[in-house]
Amino acid sequence: MRKITRYLLWAFVFTVPWDNFPLPVVGSVSRVFGLALAGMALLSAAMQGRLRRPGAVLGFAVAYSLWGALSLLWTVSDGNTTVRMVTVAQFVISMWVIREFVRSRGQVEPLLAAVCLGLFVPLVDLMNNFRLGNTVNRFDARFSGNGLNADLVGLYLVLGLPIAWHLIMNRRHIVQIAGLIYFVVAPVGLLLTGTRGAFVAGMAACMIIPFTLPRLSLRSYALGAVLLVGVTVTVATVVPRANWDRIMTISTQVTGGGSMSGRTDIWRASWQVFLQHPVLGVGYGGFAPATEPYLHNRFMSNAHNLVLGLLVEGGVVGLVLFAAMIGACAWSAFRSPRPYRALWSVLLLTWLVGGLSGSPETVKFTWVLFGFIAAEAGLPRTGRDLLPMKQASRTASRSLRTVPV
């Protein structure tokens, strides 16, 4: 039963990065696997008769979810809050499944491979739109995957970079090759989206390289140099000049009083709403109706800023609960052994930088990553689970053979 659950977990994680493909009734492919996974996980846990302790990360996630449920008592939009409450509950369930059924780092590795392979779907879709000349709109040269926001695709791609580098350094055969291809092509896709916030987050993602190279061999340094040259040449020859011009406006947007593509108006409206509901917020999912009067009847589904979005919908209490979960994630990452310490730390930093101009807390991909860190917090730090890197890589490779890649 647990083996079937792990197969479903792998499939679910694989489909999360391309959650934009709709299906009738159920909504999306990842939702189908998510529902099947939740049902099988609950059945398996019931048959086993005992559960792991939730840990701090999952505990604060549950508290954040319960605060959203309580916000039904004062929300400005009952319908929106109900939908968001159910969505957050599903996110937390996915975190619980990952923590409950990932019992070793050998079981983490196939899931990291699933994320990397799943990210190829929106990446290939984006590159195909670039080949066909299908831009996001007729006013600029930005590209995206079908049905996906370009900013979101950009953030997904940069979050995949530390994972791909980890696979390059610690895996073998087809998974390592997939990581190499992704690490070269993903920066091209990022620049084709023209997403400035994700570009800055991508700089944080690249910190995984200096964090891991000092303890590696000369061959690893050579591999890093080859990858750098490959990425540079590919980017220089493929990315349109208009996208470079847009990326180069980052400094003027930040220091020169730019509008950040209209985000400053949204942030002002968010702050005004927060001042009216500082402690409790307007209720989860209530951002759009609460800010609409301040945006002259413009409908904006989120704040395009992590902190402001949390403050508006959950108030100071919601922000504190979410910040506590992030703090628990950071503590877990800090206590992780190499090379996972670098991986989780850089992923968390990249996610936080991406949250400066986006709302990553509202997407499923975020909570899967939090689930990985929640699982890490429950893994042993002594004994056979902490093998030297090469031996751990071989162990992870044998574990991967039990999952269809």
C-alpha positions in Angstrom: 0.0 0.0 0.0 2.8 2.4 0.9 4.6 1.5 -2.3 1.5 2.5 -4.4 1.3 5.7 -2.4 4.9 6.5 -3.3 4.2 5.9 -7.0 1.2 8.2 -6.9 3.3 10.8 -5.0 6.0 10.7 -7.7 3.3 11.2 -10.4 1.7 14.0 -8.4 5.0 15.9 -8.0 5.8 15.3 -11.7 2.5 17.0 -12.8 2.5 20.0 -10.4 4.8 22.2 -12.6 2.3 21.9 -15.4 -0.9 22.3 -13.5 -2.3 24.6 -16.2 -3.6 21.7 -18.4 -7.3 21.7 -17.7 -9.5 18.6 -17.5 -13.3 18.6 -17.2 -14.9 18.3 -13.8 -11.7 17.6 -11.8 -9.8 20.7 -13.0 -6.3 19.5 -13.9 -4.0 16.5 -14.2 -2.2 17.2 -10.9 -5.6 17.5 -9.2 -6.5 14.0 -10.4 -3.2 12.5 -9.0 -3.6 14.7 -5.9 -7.0 13.3 -5.1 -5.9 9.7 -5.7 -2.7 10.3 -3.6 -4.7 11.8 -0.7 -7.1 8.9 -0.7 -4.4 6.2 -0.9 -2.3 8.0 1.7 -5.2 8.2 4.2 -6.0 4.5 3.6 -2.4 3.5 4.0 -2.0 5.5 7.2 -5.2 4.0 8.6 -4.1 0.5 7.9 -0.7 1.1 9.5 -2.3 2.6 12.6 0.3 5.2 13.4 1.5 8.5 12.1 4.8 10.4 12.2 4.9 13.5 14.5 4.0 16.5 12.3 7.0 18.6 13.2 7.3 22.4 13.3 7.0 23.1 9.5 3.8 21.1 9.1 2.5 22.2 12.4 2.7 25.9 11.4 1.2 25.1 8.0 -1.8 23.5 9.7 -2.1 26.6 12.0 -2.0 28.9 8.9 -4.7 26.8 7.3 -7.0 26.9 10.4 -6.6 30.6 10.6 -7.9 30.8 7.0 -10.9 28.7 8.1 -11.6 31.1 11.0 -11.5 34.0 8.6 -14.9 32.9 7.3 -16.3 34.6 10.3 -15.1 38.1 9.2 -14.3 37.8 5.5 -15.4 40.3 2.9 -16.2 37.5 0.4 -17.7 34.3 1.6 -17.3 32.5 -1.7 -13.7 33.5 -2.3 -12.7 32.6 1.2 -14.3 29.2 1.0 -12.5 28.4 -2.2 -9.2 29.6 -0.8 -9.7 27.7 2.4 -10.3 24.5 0.5 -7.2 25.1 -1.7 -4.9 25.8 1.3 -6.2 22.7 3.0 -5.3 20.7 -0.1 -1.8 22.3 -0.1 -1.3 21.3 3.6 -2.5 17.7 2.9 0.1 17.4 0.1 2.7 18.6 2.6 1.6 15.9 5.1 1.7 13.1 2.5 5.3 14.1 1.6 6.4 14.2 5.2 4.6 11.0 6.1 5.8 8.8 3.2 9.3 10.2 2.6 11.4 8.3 5.3 14.9 8.6 3.8 16.9 10.8 1.5 17.0 7.9 -1.0 13.2 8.5 -1.3 13.7 12.3 -1.7 15.9 12.0 -4.7 13.3 10.5 -7.1 10.9 13.3 -6.1 13.5 15.9 -7.0 14.0 14.2 -10.3 10.2 14.3 -10.8 10.2 18.0 -10.2 13.0 18.6 -12.8 11.4 16.3 -15.4 8.0 17.9 -14.8 9.4 21.4 -15.4 10.4 20.4 -18.9 6.7 20.4 -19.8 6.1 24.2 -19.4 9.7 24.8 -20.6 9.2 22.9 -23.9 5.7 24.6 -24.3 7.4 28.0 -23.9 10.1 27.2 -26.4 7.5 26.0 -28.9 5.6 29.2 -28.5 8.9 31.1 -29.1 9.5 29.0 -32.3 6.0 29.8 -33.5 6.2 33.5 -32.5 3.2 33.2 -30.1 4.0 36.0 -27.7 2.1 36.8 -24.5 0.6 39.9 -26.2 1.2 41.9 -29.3 2.9 44.7 -27.5 6.1 42.9 -26.5 8.3 39.9 -27.1 7.5 38.0 -23.9 6.7 34.3 -24.2 5.1 31.7 -21.9 3.6 28.3 -21.8 0.0 27.9 -22.9 -2.4 28.9 -20.1 0.4 30.0 -17.7 1.3 33.5 -16.5 4.8 34.4 -17.8 5.8 35.6 -14.3 4.8 32.3 -12.8 6.6 30.3 -15.4 9.8 32.4 -14.8 9.6 31.7 -11.1 9.1 28.0 -11.7 12.1 27.8 -14.0 14.4 29.5 -11.5 13.2 27.3 -8.6 14.2 24.3 -10.8 17.8 25.5 -11.2 19.1 24.5 -7.7 17.3 21.2 -8.1 18.8 20.6 -11.5 22.3 21.4 -10.1 21.8 19.1 -7.2 20.9 16.3 -9.7 23.9 17.1 -11.8 26.3 16.9 -8.9 24.7 13.8 -7.1 23.1 11.6 -9.7 24.1 9.5 -12.6 22.8 8.4 -16.1 19.6 9.8 -17.4 18.7 11.9 -14.4 22.0 13.7 -14.5 21.7 14.3 -18.3 18.2 15.7 -17.7 19.6 18.0 -15.1 22.4 19.2 -17.5 19.9 19.9 -20.3 17.6 21.8 -17.9 20.4 23.9 -16.4 21.4 25.1 -19.9 17.9 25.6 -21.4 16.0 26.9 -18.4 17.9 30.3 -18.3 16.9 30.8 -21.9 13.3 30.1 -21.1 13.5 32.5 -18.2 14.8 35.3 -20.4 12.2 34.6 -23.0 9.5 35.2 -20.3 11.1 38.7 -19.8 10.2 38.4 -16.1 12.4 40.8 -14.1 11.4 39.5 -10.6 12.3 35.9 -11.6 15.5 37.1 -13.1 16.6 38.5 -9.8 15.4 35.3 -8.1 17.5 33.4 -10.6 20.6 35.2 -9.4 19.8 33.9 -5.9 19.3 30.4 -7.4 22.8 30.4 -8.9 24.2 30.6 -5.4 23.9 26.9 -5.3 27.0 26.7 -7.5 29.6 28.4 -5.1 28.0 26.8 -2.1 28.8 23.3 -3.5 31.8 23.7 -5.7 34.5 24.3 -3.0 34.2 20.7 -1.8 34.2 19.1 -5.2 36.9 17.9 -7.6 38.7 19.6 -10.5 36.3 17.6 -12.8 33.4 19.3 -11.1 34.9 22.8 -11.6 35.5 21.9 -15.3 31.8 20.8 -15.6 30.7 24.1 -14.1 32.8 26.1 -16.5 31.4 24.2 -19.5 27.9 24.7 -18.3 28.5 28.4 -17.8 29.9 28.8 -21.4 27.0 26.7 -22.8 24.4 28.9 -21.0 26.1 32.1 -22.1 26.3 31.1 -25.7 22.8 29.8 -25.8 21.3 32.9 -24.2 23.3 35.3 -26.4 22.1 33.7 -29.6 18.5 32.9 -28.8 17.0 35.6 -26.6 15.5 38.6 -28.5 17.0 42.1 -27.9 13.6 43.4 -26.6 13.7 40.9 -23.7 17.3 42.0 -22.8 16.1 45.7 -22.8 13.3 44.8 -20.5 15.5 42.9 -18.1 18.0 45.9 -18.1 15.3 48.2 -16.7 15.4 46.5 -13.3 17.6 49.1 -11.7 15.6 52.0 -13.0 12.4 50.4 -11.9 13.7 50.0 -8.4 15.6 53.2 -7.9 14.1 55.5 -10.5 10.5 55.6 -9.4 9.2 53.1 -11.9 5.7 51.6 -11.6 7.0 48.0 -11.6 4.5 47.2 -14.4 1.7 48.7 -12.3 2.6 46.9 -9.1 3.2 50.1 -7.1 -0.5 51.0 -7.5 -1.5 47.5 -6.3 0.9 47.8 -3.3 -0.5 51.2 -2.3 -4.1 49.8 -2.5 -2.9 46.7 -0.4 -1.4 48.9 2.3 -4.6 51.0 2.5 -6.7 47.8 2.9 -4.3 46.5 5.5 -4.5 49.6 7.6 -8.3 49.1 7.8 -8.0 45.4 8.8 -4.5 45.2 10.5 -5.0 42.2 12.9 -7.5 39.8 11.2 -7.2 40.8 7.6 -10.1 40.7 5.1 -10.2 36.9 4.9 -8.3 34.4 2.8 -9.1 35.0 -0.9 -10.6 38.4 -0.2 -7.8 40.4 -1.8 -9.6 41.2 -5.1 -12.9 42.5 -3.7 -11.1 44.4 -0.9 -8.7 46.3 -3.1 -11.0 46.8 -6.1 -12.3 50.2 -4.9 -8.8 51.5 -4.5 -7.7 50.3 -7.9 -10.6 52.1 -9.7 -12.5 48.9 -10.2 -9.5 47.0 -11.6 -9.7 43.3 -10.6 -6.4 42.0 -9.2 -6.4 38.5 -7.9 -3.2 38.9 -5.7 -0.9 41.5 -4.3 2.2 40.6 -6.4 4.1 40.8 -3.1 4.3 38.0 -0.5 4.2 40.1 2.6 1.5 42.5 1.5 -0.7 39.6 0.2 -0.4 37.8 3.6 -1.1 41.1 5.5 -4.2 41.9 3.5 -5.8 38.5 3.6 -4.6 37.2 7.0 -3.7 40.3 8.9 -0.7 40.4 11.3 -1.8 37.0 12.7 -1.7 35.3 9.2 1.7 36.9 8.5 3.1 35.7 11.8 1.9 32.1 11.2 3.3 32.0 7.7 6.6 33.6 8.8 6.9 31.0 11.6 6.5 28.2 8.9 9.2 29.9 6.8 11.4 30.1 10.0 10.9 26.4 10.7 11.9 25.7 7.1 15.0 27.7 7.4 16.0 26.0 10.7 15.4 22.6 9.0 17.5 23.6 6.1 20.3 24.8 8.4 20.4 21.5 10.2 20.4 19.4 7.1 23.5 17.6 6.1 25.5 18.3 2.9 24.5 18.6 0.1 20.9 19.1 1.2 21.7 22.1 3.3 22.8 24.0 0.3 19.8 22.8 -1.8 17.1 23.7 0.7 18.7 27.0 1.7 19.1 28.2 -1.8 15.6 27.0 -2.8 14.1 28.9 0.2 16.1 32.1 -0.6 15.1 31.9 -4.3 11.5 31.5 -3.3 11.6 34.5 -0.9 13.3 36.7 -3.5 10.6 35.7 -6.1 8.0 36.7 -3.5 9.2 40.3 -3.5 7.3 40.9 -6.8 4.9 37.9 -6.9 2.5 35.8 -4.8 4.2 32.4 -4.7 2.2 31.4 -1.5 -0.9 30.9 -3.6 0.5 28.2 -6.0 0.8 24.4 -5.4 4.4 24.2 -6.5 5.4 26.2 -3.4 3.8 23.8 -1.0 5.4 20.8 -2.6 8.8 22.4 -1.9 7.7 23.1 1.7 6.7 19.5 1.9 10.2 18.4 0.9 11.7 20.5 3.7 9.1 19.3 6.2 10.1 15.7 5.3 13.8 16.7 5.7 13.1 17.9 9.2 12.1 14.3 10.2 15.0 12.5 8.6 17.9 11.2 10.8 21.2 13.1 10.9 23.4 10.2 12.0 23.9 6.6 10.9 23.5 5.0 7.5 21.3 7.8 6.1 24.3 10.2 6.0 26.5 8.5 3.5 29.4 10.1 1.6 28.1 11.9 -1.5 29.1 9.3 -4.2 27.8 6.4 -2.2 24.6 8.3 -1.5 24.3 9.0 -5.2 24.5 5.3 -6.0 21.9 4.5 -3.3 19.6 7.2 -4.7 20.1 5.8 -8.2 19.0 2.3 -7.1 16.0 3.9 -5.3 15.1 5.7 -8.5 14.8 2.4 -10.4 11.8 1.5 -8.4 10.0 4.6 -9.9 9.2 4.9 -13.6 11.2 7.9 -14.8 
